[in-house]
């Protein structure tokens, strides 16, 4: 075995751990093919993706761009994107620029954008409702007043995000 005495010891105390932050100043949007692609993916619409300022990384085989988190809305980066309506079998991942864990994952099939991780958002809402000590009736009343819906399962992805964000702003 080779002599590894030339490798310096690392003092990990000099590199403190920084937990993931949802307060990042930037988000990284990555666009790639879904795991199984039959008739779609990014290649047929690569020119449209380029027009939207995404850059191709041939090593990771991902289109990406960085956006400011100021007034960031998970749907805003795609509102003006012409390629979404043409997309099929594509996955979009939004990450805090400094943390690899996704903030949101979307699939686009036949131009339809669907956010994944529904169960996690429902779990987060349940946690906030418990923190606030809201009864089931209080939650349903708010949903009826705000969205004209009786259940969280009837909310759109955007409405779920809005409801969760609203709950997080409320003091205990």
C-alpha positions as CSV (number, residue, x, y, z in Angstrom):
1,X,0.0,0.0,0.0
2,X,1.2,3.5,-0.8
3,X,2.5,5.8,1.9
4,X,-0.1,8.4,2.5
5,X,1.9,10.6,4.9
6,X,1.7,13.5,2.6
7,X,-2.0,13.9,3.2
8,X,-2.6,16.7,5.7
9,X,-5.0,16.2,8.6
10,X,-8.2,18.3,8.4
11,X,-9.4,20.3,11.4
12,X,-13.2,20.1,10.8
13,X,-13.7,22.7,13.6
14,X,-12.5,25.3,11.0
15,X,-15.5,24.4,8.8
16,X,-18.6,24.9,10.9
17,X,-21.8,23.1,9.8
18,X,-24.4,25.4,8.3
19,X,-27.9,23.8,8.3
20,X,-30.1,24.2,5.2
21,X,-31.6,27.6,5.0
22,X,-34.8,28.6,3.3
23,X,-33.6,32.2,3.6
24,X,-31.0,31.9,0.8
25,X,-30.6,34.8,-1.5
26,X,-30.6,32.6,-4.6
27,X,-32.3,29.4,-5.8
28,X,-30.9,27.0,-8.4
29,X,-33.5,25.7,-10.9
30,X,-32.5,22.5,-12.6
31,X,-34.3,21.1,-15.6
32,X,-33.7,17.5,-16.8
33,X,-35.5,14.5,-18.2
34,X,-37.7,12.3,-16.0
35,X,-36.3,8.9,-15.1
36,X,-38.2,7.3,-18.0
37,X,-38.5,9.2,-21.3
38,X,-40.5,7.7,-24.1
39,X,-41.4,10.7,-26.3
40,X,-40.2,13.9,-24.7
41,X,-37.4,15.2,-22.5
42,X,-35.4,18.4,-22.9
43,X,-33.8,17.7,-26.3
44,X,-36.8,18.6,-28.5
45,X,-37.3,21.9,-26.7
46,X,-33.7,22.8,-26.0
47,X,-33.8,26.0,-28.0
48,X,-36.8,27.2,-26.0
49,X,-35.0,26.4,-22.7
50,X,-32.0,28.3,-23.9
51,X,-34.2,31.4,-24.7
52,X,-35.2,31.3,-21.0
53,X,-31.5,31.8,-19.9
54,X,-30.9,28.2,-18.8
55,X,-27.3,26.9,-19.3
56,X,-26.5,23.3,-20.4
57,X,-24.1,21.3,-18.2
58,X,-22.9,18.4,-20.4
59,X,-21.2,16.7,-17.4
60,X,-24.4,16.5,-15.2
61,X,-26.7,16.6,-18.3
62,X,-28.9,19.2,-16.7
63,X,-30.1,22.7,-17.8
64,X,-29.9,25.2,-14.9
65,X,-30.1,28.8,-13.9
66,X,-29.9,30.8,-10.7
67,X,-32.7,33.1,-9.7
68,X,-33.0,35.6,-6.9
69,X,-35.1,34.6,-4.0
70,X,-36.3,38.1,-3.5
71,X,-40.1,37.9,-3.9
72,X,-39.5,34.3,-5.0
73,X,-42.6,32.3,-5.8
74,X,-42.3,28.7,-6.8
75,X,-44.5,29.4,-9.8
76,X,-43.0,32.7,-10.9
77,X,-40.0,31.3,-12.7
78,X,-42.4,29.3,-15.0
79,X,-45.1,31.9,-15.5
80,X,-43.3,33.5,-18.5
81,X,-41.6,30.3,-19.7
82,X,-42.8,29.4,-23.2
83,X,-41.1,26.0,-23.0
84,X,-43.4,24.7,-20.2
85,X,-46.4,24.4,-22.6
86,X,-44.2,22.4,-25.0
87,X,-42.5,20.2,-22.3
88,X,-43.1,16.5,-21.8
89,X,-41.4,14.0,-19.5
90,X,-39.4,16.7,-17.8
91,X,-38.4,17.1,-14.1
92,X,-37.7,20.5,-12.6
93,X,-35.9,20.7,-9.2
94,X,-35.6,24.0,-7.2
95,X,-32.9,24.1,-4.7
96,X,-31.6,26.6,-2.2
97,X,-28.5,27.6,-4.0
98,X,-26.3,26.6,-1.0
99,X,-28.1,23.4,0.0
100,X,-28.6,20.3,-2.2
101,X,-31.9,19.3,-0.7
102,X,-34.8,20.3,-3.0
103,X,-37.2,23.0,-2.0
104,X,-39.6,21.8,-4.7
105,X,-39.8,19.2,-7.4
106,X,-42.1,19.4,-10.4
107,X,-42.9,17.1,-13.3
108,X,-44.1,18.4,-16.6
109,X,-46.0,16.0,-18.8
110,X,-47.7,17.2,-22.0
111,X,-47.4,20.8,-20.8
112,X,-48.9,20.2,-17.3
113,X,-46.8,21.3,-14.4
114,X,-47.4,19.2,-11.3
115,X,-45.6,19.7,-8.0
116,X,-44.5,16.6,-6.1
117,X,-44.2,16.0,-2.4
118,X,-47.9,16.7,-1.6
119,X,-47.7,14.5,1.6
120,X,-44.8,16.5,3.0
121,X,-46.7,19.8,2.6
122,X,-49.8,18.3,4.3
123,X,-47.6,17.1,7.1
124,X,-46.1,20.6,7.5
125,X,-49.6,22.1,7.6
126,X,-50.6,19.6,10.3
127,X,-47.6,20.7,12.3
128,X,-48.4,24.4,12.0
129,X,-52.1,23.7,12.9
130,X,-50.9,21.9,16.0
131,X,-48.5,24.7,16.9
132,X,-51.3,27.2,16.6
133,X,-53.7,24.9,18.5
134,X,-56.3,25.3,15.7
135,X,-59.3,23.0,15.8
136,X,-60.4,21.1,12.7
137,X,-63.3,23.5,12.5
138,X,-61.1,26.6,12.6
139,X,-59.0,25.1,9.7
140,X,-62.1,24.2,7.6
141,X,-63.6,27.7,8.2
142,X,-60.4,29.4,7.0
143,X,-60.3,27.2,3.9
144,X,-63.9,27.9,3.1
145,X,-63.5,31.7,3.6
146,X,-60.2,31.9,1.7
147,X,-60.5,29.3,-1.0
148,X,-64.2,28.1,-0.9
149,X,-62.9,24.6,-0.1
150,X,-63.6,22.3,2.9
151,X,-60.4,20.2,2.8
152,X,-56.7,20.8,2.2
153,X,-56.8,17.9,-0.3
154,X,-59.0,20.0,-2.5
155,X,-56.5,22.9,-2.7
156,X,-54.2,23.4,-5.7
157,X,-50.5,23.2,-5.2
158,X,-50.2,27.0,-5.1
159,X,-53.1,27.3,-2.6
160,X,-51.4,24.7,-0.3
161,X,-48.2,26.7,-0.4
162,X,-50.1,29.9,0.4
163,X,-51.9,28.3,3.2
164,X,-48.7,26.9,4.7
165,X,-47.0,30.3,4.4
166,X,-49.9,32.0,6.0
167,X,-49.9,29.6,9.0
168,X,-46.2,30.1,9.5
169,X,-46.7,33.9,9.8
170,X,-49.1,33.5,12.7
171,X,-47.8,33.9,16.2
172,X,-48.4,30.9,18.5
